[in-house]
Amino acid sequence: MTTSTPAIRSKYVVCIDNDDYPVSLELHKIYRTLPDADAADSGDLRVIDESGEDYLYPATGFVAINPLSVSGRRCRAGPEDRHRTMEERPNIDASGAEVPRGVES
């Protein structure tokens, strides 16, 4: 298992360790969490798992994410980009800056 900062206050997390829960959690899948101060104090997260119910899991098995930053590149495309091919659309790097095609960011 990878050592990481436990995801305590996030609304969304990515599963990075499902060894003890292979049926309930999918590795690398995004899950929604519910606030639970008692669980956080114990190092756990209340996660809505594959069953659709919320259960406690060790926070060390997850990494907190911000779905807006993960999907931000797609969200920055305006309505005028809807019918353009990928080659016709502006090339946007992770910071949101436009970069010329063929230039690694």
Buried (B, 14 or more C-beta within 10 A) or exposed (E): EEEBEBBBEBEBBBBBBBEEBEEBBBEEEEBBBEEBEEBBEEEBBBBEBEEEEBBBBBBBBBBBBEEEEEEBEEEEEEEEBEEEEEEEBBBBEEEEEEEEEEEEE
